[in-house]
Amino acid sequence: MAVIFTLMILLGALFFVLGLKVPKFSNLHKYGIILFSCGLAFAIINSMISLNKERSASTTPSISNATVIENDSESSAAVEAPESDVVVEENETQSSIEKEFDWDAFDASPERAKLSDDVRDMQNNNLKGANFLPFNGEDTGLGNFMISQGLKFTDVSLDCFSSDTHCKLHVHISRKEYPSKVDGYICGAVAYWTAPYSNLKQWTPNEGMALPPLLYEGNVDAVLRKIDYERDRRC
């Protein structure tokens, strides 16, 4: 087809030139214009059709590939979805088990009752009640150490409600001859321990404070210096 359109253009140009140059062929120039215009128009149309066909041929595989990829993704998602559902279900089951802590049984347990009695003794400065807290590792109870060094509690508080996992015991320790409170401020060096509900004998000192690690290490001189420092600083 392209050859025919090219011939039409060339013949049109030839007739146009002959019509202008040769007087007896003057009528040919208008036929030359018509032939040239038609050939040119058909050539342009043919080129556009060819381009459209090439574009269609090049985009069709891409669309097919995209469809295949999308189908593969959907298939993979369909295969993986059950596994994800299983993981979510297991997590929800684990969470529900953790939340099902029997508070009534915990409050009624002998361990909880013993802890309450010990804390009450500490609040009354019956220092034997503090022997469940570690001093010098597990070798000596805190109460025995305080008795030997002439120390006292200026404040003792137990919290087994703020956390979902553990109890927290918070104390202030000072020398017997020092005041317990000045202008409403509780005197003494501060320490606290935590123990999980599942084991109220496993008291762990808070290492972010100065005093608890010193007590656990059994560093007597450092403990007394800390108590004296707090007394001079605040009381």
C-alpha positions as CSV (number, residue, x, y, z in Angstrom):
1,M,0.0,0.0,0.0
2,A,2.8,2.4,0.8
3,V,4.2,1.9,-2.8
4,I,0.9,2.8,-4.4
5,F,0.6,6.0,-2.3
6,T,4.1,7.0,-3.2
7,L,3.4,6.5,-6.9
8,M,0.2,8.7,-6.5
9,I,2.3,11.4,-4.9
10,L,5.0,11.3,-7.6
11,L,2.4,11.2,-10.5
12,G,0.6,14.1,-8.9
13,A,3.8,16.1,-8.7
14,L,4.6,15.2,-12.4
15,F,1.2,16.2,-13.7
16,F,1.4,19.4,-11.8
17,V,4.7,20.3,-13.3
18,L,3.7,19.4,-16.8
19,G,0.5,21.4,-16.5
20,L,2.5,24.5,-15.6
21,K,5.3,24.0,-18.1
22,V,3.6,22.6,-21.2
23,P,0.6,24.8,-22.4
24,K,-1.2,22.0,-24.2
25,F,-1.2,19.9,-20.9
26,S,-2.4,22.8,-18.8
27,N,-5.4,20.8,-17.6
28,L,-3.1,18.3,-16.0
29,H,-1.9,20.5,-13.2
30,K,-5.3,20.4,-11.4
31,Y,-5.4,16.6,-11.7
32,G,-1.8,16.6,-10.4
33,I,-2.9,18.5,-7.3
34,I,-5.8,16.1,-6.6
35,L,-3.6,13.1,-7.2
36,F,-0.8,14.4,-5.0
37,S,-3.2,15.4,-2.2
38,C,-4.9,12.0,-2.2
39,G,-1.6,10.1,-2.2
40,L,-0.3,12.2,0.6
41,A,-3.4,11.9,2.7
42,F,-3.6,8.1,2.2
43,A,0.1,7.7,3.1
44,I,-0.4,9.7,6.4
45,I,-3.5,7.6,7.3
46,N,-1.7,4.4,6.5
47,S,1.3,5.4,8.7
48,M,-1.0,6.2,11.6
49,I,-2.8,2.9,11.3
50,S,0.6,1.1,11.3
51,L,1.7,3.0,14.4
52,N,-1.5,2.1,16.3
53,K,-1.0,-1.6,15.4
54,E,2.6,-1.5,16.7
55,R,1.5,0.1,20.0
56,S,-1.3,-2.4,20.5
57,A,1.1,-5.3,19.9
58,S,3.7,-3.9,22.4
59,T,1.2,-3.1,25.2
60,T,-0.7,-6.4,25.1
61,P,2.1,-8.5,26.6
62,S,2.6,-6.0,29.4
63,I,-1.1,-6.1,30.2
64,S,-0.9,-9.9,30.2
65,N,2.1,-10.0,32.4
66,A,0.5,-7.5,34.8
67,T,-2.5,-9.7,34.9
68,V,-0.4,-12.8,35.6
69,I,1.5,-11.0,38.4
70,E,-1.6,-9.8,39.9
71,N,-3.2,-13.2,39.8
72,D,0.0,-14.7,41.4
73,S,-0.1,-12.1,44.1
74,E,-3.7,-12.8,44.9
75,S,-3.0,-16.5,44.9
76,S,0.0,-16.0,47.3
77,A,-2.1,-13.8,49.5
78,A,-4.9,-16.4,49.5
79,V,-2.3,-19.1,50.5
80,E,-0.7,-17.0,53.2
81,A,-3.8,-15.6,54.7
82,P,-4.7,-18.7,56.7
83,E,-1.2,-18.8,58.3
84,S,-1.6,-15.1,59.3
85,D,-5.0,-15.9,60.8
86,V,-3.4,-18.7,62.8
87,V,-0.7,-16.3,64.2
88,V,-3.3,-13.7,65.1
89,E,-5.5,-16.3,66.7
90,E,-2.5,-17.6,68.8
91,N,-1.6,-14.1,69.9
92,E,-5.2,-13.4,70.9
93,T,-5.3,-16.7,72.8
94,Q,-2.0,-15.9,74.6
95,S,-3.3,-12.4,75.5
96,S,-6.5,-13.8,76.9
97,I,-4.5,-16.3,79.0
98,E,-2.3,-13.5,80.4
99,K,-5.3,-11.4,81.2
100,E,-7.1,-14.2,83.0
101,F,-5.1,-13.7,86.2
102,D,-7.0,-14.9,89.2
103,W,-6.8,-11.9,91.5
104,D,-9.1,-13.5,94.1
105,A,-6.9,-16.5,94.4
106,F,-3.8,-14.3,94.6
107,D,-5.3,-12.1,97.4
108,A,-6.3,-15.2,99.3
109,S,-3.0,-17.0,98.9
110,P,-0.8,-17.7,102.0
111,E,2.1,-16.0,100.2
112,R,0.1,-12.8,99.9
113,A,-1.0,-13.0,103.5
114,K,2.6,-13.5,104.7
115,L,3.8,-10.5,102.6
116,S,1.1,-8.3,104.2
117,D,2.2,-9.4,107.7
118,D,5.9,-8.7,106.9
119,V,5.2,-5.3,105.5
120,R,3.0,-4.4,108.5
121,D,6.0,-5.4,110.8
122,M,8.3,-3.2,108.7
123,Q,5.9,-0.3,109.1
124,N,6.0,-0.7,112.8
125,N,9.8,-1.1,112.7
126,N,9.7,-4.7,113.7
127,L,12.8,-5.2,111.6
128,K,12.7,-9.0,111.5
129,G,9.8,-8.6,109.1
130,A,12.3,-7.3,106.5
131,N,14.4,-10.4,106.3
132,F,12.6,-11.6,103.2
133,L,14.5,-8.8,101.3
134,P,18.0,-9.7,100.2
135,F,21.1,-8.2,101.7
136,N,24.6,-9.4,100.7
137,G,23.1,-11.7,98.1
138,E,20.9,-14.2,99.9
139,D,23.2,-14.7,102.9
140,T,21.7,-12.1,105.3
141,G,18.2,-10.7,105.5
142,L,17.8,-6.9,105.3
143,G,16.2,-6.8,108.7
144,N,19.2,-8.4,110.5
145,F,21.5,-6.0,108.8
146,M,19.4,-3.0,109.9
147,I,19.3,-4.3,113.5
148,S,23.1,-4.7,113.6
149,Q,23.7,-1.1,112.2
150,G,21.1,0.7,114.3
151,L,18.9,1.6,111.3
152,K,15.1,2.1,111.0
153,F,12.4,2.5,108.3
154,T,10.9,5.9,108.1
155,D,8.4,4.8,105.4
156,V,7.2,1.5,104.0
157,S,4.7,1.1,101.2
158,L,3.5,-2.0,99.2
159,D,1.8,-1.8,95.8
160,C,0.3,-4.9,94.3
161,F,-2.3,-3.2,92.2
162,S,-0.6,-0.8,89.8
163,S,1.1,-3.5,87.7
164,D,-0.3,-6.5,85.9
165,T,2.8,-8.5,86.6
166,H,4.5,-7.7,89.9
167,C,4.3,-6.1,93.3
168,K,6.5,-3.2,94.3
169,L,7.9,-2.5,97.7
170,H,9.1,1.1,98.4
171,V,11.0,2.0,101.6
172,H,13.0,4.9,103.2
173,I,15.9,3.8,105.5
174,S,17.7,6.0,108.1
175,R,19.6,5.8,111.3
176,K,17.6,5.5,114.5
177,E,18.9,8.8,115.9
178,Y,17.9,10.7,112.8
179,P,14.5,12.3,112.4
180,S,11.9,10.4,110.4
181,K,10.2,13.4,108.9
182,V,11.1,17.1,108.6
183,D,8.5,19.7,107.5
184,G,6.4,17.0,106.0
185,Y,9.3,15.5,104.1
186,I,10.1,11.8,104.7
187,C,13.7,11.4,105.6
188,G,16.0,8.5,104.7
189,A,17.6,6.9,101.7
190,V,15.1,5.5,99.2
191,A,15.1,1.9,97.8
192,Y,12.5,-0.3,96.2
193,W,12.2,-3.9,95.0
194,T,9.8,-5.8,92.7
195,A,8.6,-9.4,92.8
196,P,6.4,-11.2,90.3
197,Y,2.9,-12.3,91.4
198,S,3.9,-15.9,90.6
199,N,6.8,-15.8,93.1
200,L,6.6,-13.4,96.0
201,K,10.0,-14.6,97.3
202,Q,11.9,-13.4,94.3
203,W,12.5,-9.8,95.2
204,T,14.8,-7.9,92.7
205,P,16.4,-4.6,93.7
206,N,15.9,-1.6,91.4
207,E,19.3,-1.0,89.8
208,G,18.4,2.5,88.7
209,M,18.7,3.8,92.3
210,A,21.9,4.1,94.3
211,L,20.8,2.2,97.5
212,P,19.3,-1.1,96.4
213,P,22.4,-2.4,94.6
214,L,24.5,-1.5,97.6
215,L,22.2,-3.4,99.9
216,Y,22.2,-6.5,97.6
217,E,26.0,-6.4,97.5
218,G,26.3,-6.1,101.3
219,N,28.4,-2.9,101.0
220,V,27.9,-1.7,104.6
221,D,30.1,1.4,104.4
222,A,28.6,2.6,101.2
223,V,25.0,2.1,102.5
224,L,25.8,4.1,105.7
225,R,27.4,6.9,103.6
226,K,24.3,7.0,101.4
227,I,22.0,7.3,104.5
228,D,24.2,10.1,106.0
229,Y,24.3,11.9,102.7
230,E,20.5,11.9,102.4
231,R,20.2,13.1,106.0
232,D,22.6,16.0,105.4
233,R,20.9,16.9,102.1
234,R,17.3,17.0,103.2
235,C,16.8,16.4,106.9
